[in-house]
Amino acid sequence: MRQRNWRLIIVGAVLIVLAAMFFVGMQGMAGKSTDPVALMRTVGQVSGVVCGLSLVMIVFGLVGKRT
């Protein structure tokens, strides 16, 4: 029987929410930037990497470990 690692699942979900909030929050600042396209491209890459890592954490948390 495998036991789920709830800490990994919760941290992964929180990271997804934080990445989405970071992306939406930076959209407001993009208008004040001298190069908004480059800024949003960088913000999108960072948010994508954080979401990818958090999805991996959620999957590992759901798989769990053997007891």
Secondary structure, DSSP 8 states (H G I E B T S, - for coil): -EE--HHHHHHHHHHHHHHHHHHHHHHHHHTTSS-HHHHHHHHHHHHHHHHHHHHHHHHHHHH-EE-
